[in-house]
Amino acid sequence: MSDFAVQQETCHRFGAAFRAYDKMEKVGIALETLSELPLNALRVTPVGGVSGWYIWGGDYSAASDFFSPLHIAHLEDYCGLIIPYLGLAPGWRLQLAPGHEDVWFDENTANE
């Protein structure tokens, strides 16, 4: 099954709109934290080649260098667990850990 088909199924499962992306769009990712749990992600409104996704492990930091840009095309190499969720529209958030999947819509995130 293609990535887009899996993502559409994920959106359907949570009653979310599917929002396509280009694999050359970027995510903000905290690479140094990806070994920490839970894995967190949220999507804000995409702007100028940025998908709107921000991904980190463990605790969030407001430090200006917390996130690094990464093209979605390379995301599988660093954080394949997030791929099924990439079609979720802005405003959606998630937390993943072994035996745990929490996916929800956050109105505040949708307006960022």
C-alpha positions in Angstrom: 0.0 0.0 0.0 1.4 3.5 -0.9 2.2 6.1 1.8 -0.7 8.2 0.6 -3.2 5.3 0.9 -2.0 4.5 4.4 -2.2 8.2 5.3 -5.7 8.5 3.9 -6.7 5.4 6.0 -5.2 7.0 9.1 -7.2 10.2 8.5 -10.4 8.2 7.9 -9.8 6.3 11.2 -9.6 9.6 13.2 -12.3 11.5 11.2 -9.7 13.9 9.9 -9.4 15.7 6.6 -6.6 14.5 4.4 -4.1 17.2 3.5 -1.5 16.1 0.8 2.1 17.3 0.8 5.1 17.3 -1.5 8.0 15.1 -0.5 10.3 18.1 -1.0 8.5 20.1 1.7 10.3 20.3 5.0 9.4 19.3 8.5 10.9 20.8 11.7 12.5 17.9 13.5 14.4 17.6 16.8 16.8 14.9 15.6 18.7 14.6 18.9 15.5 13.8 20.8 14.0 11.0 18.6 15.3 8.3 21.0 13.2 9.8 23.8 9.5 8.8 24.4 6.9 9.7 23.7 7.3 10.7 20.0 5.3 14.0 19.6 4.2 15.7 16.4 1.9 18.6 15.5 0.9 20.2 12.3 0.4 23.9 11.8 -0.5 25.7 8.6 2.0 25.0 5.8 3.9 28.0 4.5 6.4 28.4 1.7 7.8 24.9 1.2 7.3 23.9 4.9 4.8 21.1 5.5 3.7 22.5 8.9 4.9 19.4 10.8 7.0 19.6 13.9 8.4 16.4 15.3 10.2 15.7 18.6 10.8 13.0 21.2 10.2 13.5 24.9 9.9 17.0 26.3 9.4 20.0 24.1 11.9 22.9 24.2 11.4 26.4 23.1 15.1 26.8 22.3 15.6 28.5 18.9 17.8 25.5 17.7 15.5 22.7 18.9 14.2 21.9 15.4 16.2 21.3 12.3 14.7 21.4 8.7 14.4 18.0 6.9 12.8 17.2 3.6 9.9 14.7 4.0 11.6 12.6 1.4 14.3 11.8 4.0 11.9 11.3 7.0 11.8 7.5 6.6 15.5 7.4 7.4 15.0 9.2 10.7 11.5 8.8 11.9 9.5 6.3 9.9 6.8 6.0 12.6 5.4 9.3 11.7 4.8 8.5 8.0 1.2 7.1 8.4 0.2 10.4 10.1 1.6 12.9 7.6 -1.7 13.4 5.8 -3.4 14.8 8.9 -4.4 18.4 8.3 -3.2 21.4 10.3 -4.4 21.4 13.9 -3.8 17.7 14.4 -1.3 16.4 17.1 -0.1 13.0 18.1 1.9 11.1 20.7 3.3 7.7 20.1 5.0 5.2 22.3 5.0 1.4 22.5 1.4 0.3 23.0 0.3 4.0 23.0 -1.3 6.1 20.1 -3.0 9.3 21.0 -4.2 11.5 18.0 -6.3 14.6 18.5 -7.4 17.8 17.0 -6.2 21.0 18.8 -8.0 24.2 17.7 -5.1 26.3 19.0 -2.6 24.5 16.8 -4.9 24.8 13.8 -4.7 28.6 14.1 -0.9 28.9 14.3 
